[in-house]
Amino acid sequence: MNNKLYGKLIFELSHEGRKAYSLPENTFGEYELPDEMTRKTDMQLPECDELTVVRHYTNLSGNNFGVDNGFYPLGSCTMKYNPYIDEEIAARPEFTSIHPAQPTETCQSALAVYYNLQKSLSELTGLSEFTLNPFAGAHGELTGLMIIRAYHESRGDGKRNKVIVPDSAHGTNPASAAVCGLEVVEVKSKHDGTIDVEHLKTLLDDTIAAIMMTNPNTLGLFEPAIPEIAELVHGCGALLYYDGANLNPMLGVCRPGDMGFDVMHINLHKTFSTPHGGGGPGSGPVGVRKGLEQFLPTPKVVKNGDKYEIITNDEGIHVGAFLGNFCVDVKAYTYILTLGKEYIKSVGPLATLNANYIKESLKDVYELPIEGLCKHEFVFNGLKDKSTGVTTMDIAKRLLDFGFHAPTIYFPLLFHEAMMIEPTENESKETIDGFIATMRQIANEAATNPDIVKSAPHNAPIGRVDDVLAAKHPILTYQKG
């Protein structure tokens, strides 16, 4: 930070008696609060003038790293391509000033967005029908599992209370199954990172409700045995659930519905343009194959002639009062229309090309535990030469000195020094080449001058912090003195 004054906490800039506001004269009268609702001590808020406050927060905002600042190769849950036109369309007053409870005849255009997005997602995934109600990816997982459970119960098959989850799965998969009241059964991966079908066969019986599969999986690998897995799982009466968190490399290439999946969720905030930093907003639409539509949650939007309507279905499950995060849906629909059917087919191939280009360019200096073609992301297991003690954490911190965000580190848990890299489909070759050159430089530093890597970052506003201490003992409130 150029000005050290504004590197201080706002509380440290406080001077008694200074104010950054001027309230209008009270025209509402005075009202006595009940004694139990009144504070007995001052709030101990900082006292600063207006310019100090504005400059403080403006300087803080400059310390944030995002996709507008530089390359952001965060694997698995990357913020994907978020063009500003999508934000501008979603921010239009025609969309932001409506209310989900107003009469349907007054919001036909908004309902058309819902309806057409549902149809677009069905076309892109090969599934029969979608709901936009879930508010996030994990909420979509839970919704999908509730649909699966409702399906089995409708057939009087209530003993199916187990869900098979691969050992490489996203952590939300077993968590969602547990929240749904289902028991998690783990299926192991083979040495090549894909599902061990022979182990899967030993787990299948009449208590299995479904298997949850992420494809490509968390290692960025396409599961080649999906047709066999589908036959085995359907053969025992269970359903296939597709975790769509890694859908990017599949767009324009293949569709989960065509592979035999029965239920899936999509993270609109990952594949279809919405920044998901800071915990929201998200959207996790859920799609189902033909024959499961009646179990989708309501309310939902349908088209009746030239009019759009909101209907409820007593047979469907209930996951929310309204129709999900509407502005996220607007961004997703804008994204789809902007690309069109011609260019949305380029998303998957470009995501795959970029990931493989980085992998092949760096595997001579970084350990690649699983060889072969990856899709949108891949995993290194730290440096090939670990003799100087430089860790994945050190590499992540050193990248900040060169203007690159770190990839996902220490996940998945299959590798001790995991480094998951996902370049996304929209980065230029020049940007990717710059990242490759930097990663090679860091590998060279680790061998010849390891201390410079171990003590990084050097150019960031603050040095290396104790992440564990901050997580275990967070200071969430200011105490004077």
C-alpha positions as CSV (number, residue, x, y, z in Angstrom):
1,M,0.0,0.0,0.0
2,N,1.5,3.4,-1.0
3,N,0.1,5.4,1.9
4,K,0.9,3.7,5.2
5,L,-1.6,5.8,7.0
6,Y,-4.5,4.0,5.3
7,G,-2.9,0.6,5.9
8,K,-3.9,1.0,9.5
9,L,-7.2,-0.3,10.9
10,I,-10.0,2.2,10.8
11,F,-10.1,2.1,14.6
12,E,-6.4,3.2,14.8
13,L,-7.3,6.3,12.7
14,S,-10.0,7.3,15.2
15,H,-9.9,10.7,17.0
16,E,-12.5,11.6,19.6
17,G,-15.1,14.0,18.3
18,R,-14.6,13.5,14.6
19,K,-17.6,12.6,12.5
20,A,-18.1,11.4,8.9
21,Y,-21.8,12.1,8.7
22,S,-24.4,14.9,9.1
23,L,-27.9,13.6,10.0
24,P,-30.9,15.7,9.0
25,E,-33.1,17.3,11.7
26,N,-35.4,14.8,13.4
27,T,-38.9,15.2,12.1
28,F,-40.3,11.9,13.5
29,G,-40.5,12.8,17.1
30,E,-39.0,10.8,20.0
31,Y,-40.0,7.4,21.4
32,E,-38.9,5.7,24.5
33,L,-37.4,2.3,24.1
34,P,-38.1,-0.4,26.7
35,D,-35.3,-0.5,29.3
36,E,-34.3,-4.0,28.3
37,M,-33.6,-2.9,24.7
38,T,-31.3,0.0,25.5
39,R,-27.5,-0.2,25.7
40,K,-25.9,0.5,29.0
41,T,-22.4,1.3,27.5
42,D,-21.2,3.1,24.5
43,M,-20.6,1.1,21.3
44,Q,-17.0,2.1,21.0
45,L,-17.2,2.8,17.3
46,P,-14.3,4.6,15.6
47,E,-14.6,8.4,15.2
48,C,-13.2,9.5,11.8
49,D,-13.8,12.3,9.3
50,E,-15.4,11.5,5.9
51,L,-12.3,11.6,3.8
52,T,-10.4,9.3,6.2
53,V,-13.3,6.7,6.0
54,V,-13.5,6.9,2.2
55,R,-9.8,6.6,1.7
56,H,-9.5,3.8,4.1
57,Y,-12.1,1.6,2.4
58,T,-10.9,2.6,-1.1
59,N,-7.4,1.5,-0.2
60,L,-8.7,-1.7,1.3
61,S,-10.6,-2.6,-1.9
62,G,-7.4,-2.2,-3.9
63,N,-6.0,-5.1,-1.9
64,N,-8.6,-7.6,-3.0
65,F,-7.6,-10.0,-5.7
66,G,-10.2,-11.0,-8.2
67,V,-10.7,-12.0,-11.9
68,D,-10.6,-8.3,-12.8
69,N,-7.0,-8.0,-11.4
70,G,-5.3,-11.1,-12.8
71,F,-5.2,-14.8,-13.5
72,Y,-7.3,-16.8,-11.1
73,P,-6.6,-20.5,-11.6
74,L,-8.6,-21.8,-8.6
75,G,-9.5,-25.4,-9.3
76,S,-12.9,-27.1,-8.8
77,C,-15.0,-24.1,-7.7
78,T,-13.4,-21.4,-9.9
79,M,-15.2,-18.2,-10.6
80,K,-15.6,-18.7,-14.3
81,Y,-16.2,-16.1,-17.0
82,N,-18.3,-13.2,-15.7
83,P,-18.8,-10.7,-18.5
84,Y,-20.1,-7.3,-17.4
85,I,-23.0,-7.3,-19.8
86,D,-24.6,-10.0,-17.7
87,E,-24.3,-7.8,-14.6
88,E,-25.7,-4.8,-16.5
89,I,-28.8,-6.7,-17.8
90,A,-29.5,-8.2,-14.4
91,A,-29.3,-4.8,-12.7
92,R,-31.9,-3.2,-15.0
93,P,-34.8,-1.8,-13.0
94,E,-37.3,-3.9,-15.0
95,F,-35.7,-6.9,-13.2
96,T,-34.7,-5.5,-9.8
97,S,-37.9,-3.7,-9.0
98,I,-40.3,-6.6,-9.3
99,H,-41.5,-8.9,-6.5
100,P,-42.1,-12.6,-6.6
101,A,-45.6,-12.2,-5.0
102,Q,-46.9,-9.7,-7.5
103,P,-49.6,-10.8,-10.0
104,T,-48.2,-12.9,-12.8
105,E,-49.8,-10.8,-15.5
106,T,-47.5,-7.9,-14.4
107,C,-44.2,-9.8,-14.7
108,Q,-44.6,-11.9,-17.8
109,S,-41.1,-11.0,-19.1
110,A,-39.5,-12.2,-15.9
111,L,-41.4,-15.4,-16.0
112,A,-40.3,-15.8,-19.6
113,V,-36.7,-15.6,-18.4
114,Y,-37.4,-18.4,-15.9
115,Y,-39.2,-20.6,-18.4
116,N,-36.7,-20.1,-21.3
117,L,-33.7,-20.7,-19.0
118,Q,-35.3,-24.0,-17.8
119,K,-35.7,-25.1,-21.4
120,S,-32.1,-24.0,-22.3
121,L,-30.7,-26.0,-19.4
122,S,-32.7,-29.1,-20.5
123,E,-31.3,-28.8,-24.0
124,L,-27.7,-28.4,-22.8
125,T,-27.9,-31.4,-20.4
126,G,-30.2,-33.8,-22.2
127,L,-32.7,-33.8,-19.3
128,S,-36.4,-33.5,-19.4
129,E,-37.2,-30.6,-17.0
130,F,-35.4,-28.2,-14.6
131,T,-36.3,-26.3,-11.4
132,L,-34.6,-23.1,-10.6
133,N,-35.7,-23.0,-7.0
134,P,-32.4,-24.1,-5.2
135,F,-30.3,-21.2,-4.0
136,A,-26.9,-22.7,-4.3
137,G,-25.0,-25.8,-5.5
138,A,-25.2,-27.6,-2.1
139,H,-28.9,-26.7,-2.0
140,G,-29.2,-28.2,-5.4
141,E,-27.5,-31.4,-4.2
142,L,-30.0,-31.6,-1.3
143,T,-32.9,-31.0,-3.6
144,G,-31.7,-33.7,-6.0
145,L,-31.4,-36.2,-3.2
146,M,-34.9,-35.3,-1.9
147,I,-36.3,-36.0,-5.4
148,I,-34.5,-39.3,-5.4
149,R,-35.9,-40.2,-2.0
150,A,-39.4,-39.1,-3.0
151,Y,-39.2,-41.3,-6.1
152,H,-38.3,-44.4,-4.1
153,E,-40.9,-43.7,-1.4
154,S,-43.6,-43.3,-4.1
155,R,-42.8,-46.8,-5.2
156,G,-43.1,-48.2,-1.6
157,D,-39.3,-48.7,-1.6
158,G,-38.5,-47.0,1.7
159,K,-35.6,-49.1,2.7
160,R,-33.3,-47.4,0.2
161,N,-31.4,-45.2,2.7
162,K,-27.8,-45.3,1.4
163,V,-26.0,-43.1,-1.1
164,I,-22.7,-44.1,-2.7
165,V,-20.1,-41.3,-2.9
166,P,-16.6,-41.6,-4.5
167,D,-13.6,-41.0,-2.2
168,S,-12.6,-38.1,-4.5
169,A,-16.0,-36.3,-4.2
170,H,-16.6,-32.7,-3.3
171,G,-17.2,-32.5,0.5
172,T,-20.7,-31.2,-0.1
173,N,-21.8,-34.6,-1.5
174,P,-21.6,-36.6,1.7
175,A,-22.8,-33.6,3.7
176,S,-25.9,-33.2,1.5
177,A,-26.7,-36.9,1.8
178,A,-26.4,-36.8,5.6
179,V,-28.7,-33.7,5.8
180,C,-31.2,-35.6,3.6
181,G,-31.1,-38.4,6.2
182,L,-29.2,-40.9,4.0
183,E,-26.3,-43.0,5.0
184,V,-23.0,-42.4,3.0
185,V,-21.2,-45.4,1.5
186,E,-17.8,-44.6,0.0
187,V,-16.6,-46.2,-3.3
188,K,-12.8,-46.2,-3.8
189,S,-10.9,-44.8,-6.7
190,K,-8.4,-46.7,-8.8
191,H,-4.8,-45.6,-9.2
192,D,-5.8,-43.7,-12.3
193,G,-8.2,-41.6,-10.2
194,T,-11.4,-43.0,-11.6
195,I,-14.1,-45.0,-9.9
196,D,-13.2,-48.6,-9.1
197,V,-16.1,-50.5,-10.7
198,E,-15.2,-53.8,-9.1
199,H,-15.4,-52.2,-5.7
200,L,-18.7,-50.5,-6.7
201,K,-20.2,-53.9,-7.5
202,T,-19.7,-55.1,-3.9
203,L,-21.7,-52.1,-2.6
204,L,-24.8,-52.4,-4.7
205,D,-27.9,-53.9,-3.1
206,D,-31.5,-53.1,-2.5
207,T,-30.7,-50.5,0.2
208,I,-28.9,-48.2,-2.3
209,A,-30.9,-45.1,-3.3
210,A,-28.3,-43.5,-5.6
211,I,-24.7,-42.9,-6.6
212,M,-23.4,-39.3,-6.7
213,M,-20.9,-38.8,-9.4
214,T,-19.0,-35.6,-10.4
215,N,-17.9,-35.7,-14.0
216,P,-15.2,-34.9,-14.8
217,N,-14.3,-35.9,-11.3
218,T,-12.4,-33.8,-8.8
219,L,-9.1,-34.7,-10.4
220,G,-10.3,-33.3,-13.7
221,L,-10.7,-36.8,-15.2
222,F,-13.6,-38.0,-17.3
223,E,-15.1,-41.2,-15.9
224,P,-14.9,-43.7,-18.8
225,A,-17.0,-46.4,-17.1
226,I,-20.2,-44.3,-16.9
227,P,-22.2,-46.7,-19.3
228,E,-21.2,-49.7,-17.2
229,I,-21.9,-47.9,-13.9
230,A,-25.3,-46.8,-15.2
231,E,-26.2,-50.3,-16.1
232,L,-25.1,-51.6,-12.7
233,V,-26.8,-48.9,-10.6
234,H,-30.1,-49.0,-12.6
235,G,-29.9,-52.8,-12.4
236,C,-30.1,-52.8,-8.6
237,G,-33.0,-50.3,-8.7
238,A,-31.0,-47.1,-7.7
239,L,-30.6,-43.8,-9.6
240,L,-27.6,-41.9,-10.9
241,Y,-27.0,-38.4,-9.6
242,Y,-24.7,-36.0,-11.6
243,D,-22.9,-33.3,-9.6
244,G,-22.6,-30.5,-12.2
245,A,-19.9,-28.5,-10.5
246,N,-17.5,-29.4,-13.2
247,L,-19.8,-28.9,-16.2
248,N,-17.6,-26.5,-18.1
249,P,-15.6,-29.0,-20.1
250,M,-18.8,-30.9,-21.0
251,L,-20.6,-28.0,-22.7
252,G,-21.0,-28.6,-26.4
253,V,-19.3,-32.0,-26.1
254,C,-21.7,-34.4,-24.3
255,R,-24.8,-34.3,-22.1
256,P,-25.4,-36.1,-18.7
257,G,-28.9,-37.1,-19.7
258,D,-27.5,-39.0,-22.7
259,M,-25.1,-40.8,-20.4
260,G,-27.9,-42.3,-18.3
261,F,-28.0,-39.9,-15.4
262,D,-31.4,-39.4,-13.8
263,V,-30.9,-36.3,-11.7
264,M,-28.4,-33.5,-11.7
265,H,-27.7,-30.0,-10.4
266,I,-25.9,-27.2,-12.1
267,N,-24.0,-24.4,-10.4
268,L,-25.1,-21.4,-12.5
269,H,-22.5,-19.3,-10.5
270,K,-19.7,-21.5,-11.8
271,T,-20.6,-22.4,-15.4
272,F,-23.1,-19.7,-16.4
273,S,-21.7,-16.4,-15.2
274,T,-22.1,-15.2,-11.7
275,P,-19.3,-14.3,-9.3
276,H,-19.7,-16.5,-6.2
277,G,-17.1,-14.9,-3.9
278,G,-18.0,-14.1,-0.3
279,G,-20.6,-16.8,-0.1
280,G,-23.2,-15.7,-2.6
281,P,-25.4,-15.2,-4.5
282,G,-25.6,-18.7,-6.0
283,S,-28.1,-20.8,-7.9
284,G,-28.2,-24.6,-8.1
285,P,-30.9,-25.6,-10.7
286,V,-31.9,-29.3,-10.6
287,G,-32.9,-31.3,-13.7
288,V,-34.5,-34.7,-14.0
289,R,-35.0,-37.3,-16.7
290,K,-38.4,-38.1,-18.2
291,G,-40.6,-39.8,-15.6
292,L,-39.4,-37.8,-12.6
293,E,-40.8,-34.4,-13.4
294,Q,-43.6,-34.7,-10.9
295,F,-41.1,-34.8,-8.0
296,L,-39.5,-31.5,-8.9
297,P,-40.1,-28.7,-6.3
298,T,-42.8,-26.1,-6.7
299,P,-43.8,-23.4,-7.3
300,K,-42.6,-23.6,-10.9
301,V,-43.1,-21.6,-14.1
302,V,-45.1,-23.1,-17.0
303,K,-46.3,-21.7,-20.3
304,N,-50.0,-21.8,-21.1
305,G,-50.6,-20.6,-24.6
306,D,-49.0,-17.2,-24.9
307,K,-49.0,-16.7,-21.1
308,Y,-46.6,-17.7,-18.4
309,E,-48.0,-19.0,-15.1
310,I,-46.7,-20.0,-11.6
311,I,-48.2,-23.3,-10.5
312,T,-47.8,-25.6,-7.5
313,N,-47.7,-29.4,-7.4
314,D,-48.7,-31.3,-4.2
315,E,-46.7,-34.3,-5.3
316,G,-43.4,-32.2,-5.6
317,I,-41.0,-31.5,-2.8
318,H,-40.6,-28.1,-1.2
319,V,-37.3,-26.4,-0.9
320,G,-38.1,-22.6,-0.8
321,A,-41.0,-20.2,-0.9
322,F,-40.2,-18.7,-4.3
323,L,-38.4,-19.4,-7.5
324,G,-34.7,-19.1,-6.5
325,N,-32.3,-16.2,-7.0
326,F,-33.8,-14.4,-10.0
327,C,-31.0,-12.0,-10.8
328,V,-28.6,-15.0,-11.0
329,D,-30.9,-16.6,-13.4
330,V,-31.0,-13.4,-15.6
331,K,-27.2,-13.5,-15.7
332,A,-27.2,-17.1,-16.7
333,Y,-29.8,-16.6,-19.5
334,T,-27.9,-13.6,-20.8
335,Y,-24.7,-15.6,-20.9
336,I,-26.4,-18.4,-22.8
337,L,-28.0,-16.0,-25.3
338,T,-24.8,-14.1,-25.8
339,L,-22.8,-17.2,-26.7
340,G,-25.7,-18.8,-28.7
341,K,-25.7,-22.4,-29.7
342,E,-22.8,-21.8,-32.1
343,Y,-20.3,-20.6,-29.5
344,I,-21.4,-22.4,-26.3
345,K,-20.0,-25.4,-28.0
346,S,-16.5,-23.9,-27.7
347,V,-16.6,-23.7,-23.9
348,G,-15.8,-27.3,-23.2
349,P,-13.0,-27.8,-25.8
350,L,-11.2,-24.5,-24.8
351,A,-11.4,-25.3,-21.1
352,T,-9.8,-28.7,-21.8
353,L,-7.2,-27.2,-24.2
354,N,-6.0,-24.6,-21.6
355,A,-5.7,-27.1,-18.8
356,N,-3.8,-29.7,-20.8
357,Y,-1.5,-27.0,-22.1
358,I,-0.5,-25.9,-18.6
359,K,-0.2,-29.5,-17.4
360,E,2.1,-30.6,-20.2
361,S,4.2,-27.4,-19.9
362,L,4.9,-27.9,-16.2
363,K,5.0,-31.7,-15.5
364,D,8.8,-31.8,-15.9
365,V,9.2,-29.7,-12.7
366,Y,5.9,-30.4,-10.8
367,E,4.9,-33.9,-9.8
368,L,2.0,-35.2,-11.9
369,P,0.6,-38.2,-10.0
370,I,-1.9,-39.2,-12.7
371,E,-0.7,-39.0,-16.3
372,G,-3.0,-38.7,-19.3
373,L,-5.6,-36.3,-20.7
374,C,-7.4,-34.1,-18.2
375,K,-10.4,-32.0,-18.8
376,H,-10.9,-28.5,-17.3
377,E,-8.5,-29.0,-14.4
378,F,-5.7,-31.2,-13.1
379,V,-3.8,-31.8,-9.9
380,F,0.0,-31.6,-9.2
381,N,1.4,-33.1,-6.1
382,G,3.8,-30.2,-5.3
383,L,7.3,-29.9,-6.8
384,K,9.1,-32.9,-8.3
385,D,12.2,-31.9,-6.3
386,K,11.1,-31.7,-2.7
387,S,14.6,-31.9,-1.3
388,T,14.7,-28.2,-0.2
389,G,11.5,-28.4,1.7
390,V,9.5,-25.9,-0.4
391,T,5.8,-26.8,0.0
392,T,2.6,-26.2,-2.0
393,M,1.7,-23.4,0.5
394,D,5.1,-21.7,-0.2
395,I,4.4,-21.8,-3.9
396,A,0.9,-20.4,-3.5
397,K,2.3,-17.5,-1.4
398,R,5.1,-16.8,-3.9
399,L,2.6,-16.6,-6.8
400,L,1.1,-13.5,-5.2
401,D,4.4,-11.7,-5.8
402,F,3.9,-12.1,-9.5
403,G,0.3,-11.0,-9.7
404,F,-1.3,-14.4,-9.9
405,H,-3.8,-15.9,-7.5
406,A,-2.9,-19.3,-6.1
407,P,-4.6,-22.4,-7.4
408,T,-6.6,-24.6,-5.0
409,I,-4.1,-26.1,-2.6
410,Y,-4.2,-29.3,-0.4
411,F,-7.4,-30.5,-2.1
412,P,-8.3,-33.1,-3.1
413,L,-7.0,-35.0,-0.1
414,L,-5.8,-37.9,-2.2
415,F,-2.3,-36.2,-2.5
416,H,-0.3,-34.7,0.3
417,E,0.9,-31.6,-1.6
418,A,-2.1,-31.2,-3.9
419,M,-2.3,-28.2,-6.2
420,M,-5.4,-28.1,-8.3
421,I,-5.1,-25.8,-11.3
422,E,-8.1,-24.7,-13.5
423,P,-7.4,-22.0,-16.1
424,T,-11.0,-21.8,-17.4
425,E,-11.9,-21.5,-21.0
426,N,-11.6,-17.7,-21.5
427,E,-8.0,-17.0,-20.6
428,S,-5.6,-15.9,-23.4
429,K,-2.5,-17.8,-24.4
430,E,-0.4,-14.8,-23.3
431,T,-1.8,-14.9,-19.8
432,I,-1.4,-18.7,-19.6
433,D,2.2,-18.5,-20.9
434,G,3.0,-15.9,-18.2
435,F,1.6,-18.2,-15.5
436,I,3.7,-21.1,-16.9
437,A,6.8,-19.0,-16.9
438,T,6.2,-17.9,-13.3
439,M,5.6,-21.4,-12.1
440,R,8.9,-22.5,-13.7
441,Q,10.7,-19.6,-12.1
442,I,9.3,-20.6,-8.7
443,A,10.4,-24.2,-9.3
444,N,13.9,-22.9,-10.1
445,E,13.9,-20.6,-7.0
446,A,12.9,-23.6,-4.8
447,A,16.0,-25.4,-6.0
448,T,18.5,-22.6,-5.9
449,N,17.2,-20.0,-3.4
450,P,14.4,-21.8,-1.4
451,D,14.3,-19.1,1.3
452,I,12.8,-16.5,-1.0
453,V,9.9,-18.9,-1.7
454,K,9.5,-20.0,1.9
455,S,9.3,-16.4,3.1
456,A,6.9,-15.2,0.4
457,P,4.9,-13.1,-0.3
458,H,7.2,-10.1,-0.5
459,N,5.2,-7.6,-2.5
460,A,1.8,-8.0,-0.9
461,P,0.3,-5.5,1.5
462,I,1.0,-7.9,4.4
463,G,3.4,-10.8,4.8
464,R,2.5,-14.4,5.6
465,V,-0.1,-14.7,8.2
466,D,-0.9,-17.5,10.6
467,D,-4.0,-18.9,8.9
468,V,-4.6,-21.5,11.6
469,L,-4.4,-19.0,14.5
470,A,-6.7,-16.7,12.6
471,A,-9.3,-19.5,12.1
472,K,-9.1,-20.8,15.6
473,H,-9.0,-17.4,17.4
474,P,-10.7,-14.8,15.2
475,I,-10.9,-11.3,16.5
476,L,-14.4,-10.2,15.4
477,T,-15.0,-7.1,17.5
478,Y,-12.9,-4.0,18.3
479,Q,-11.9,-3.4,21.9
480,K,-10.6,0.1,22.7
481,G,-7.0,0.1,23.8
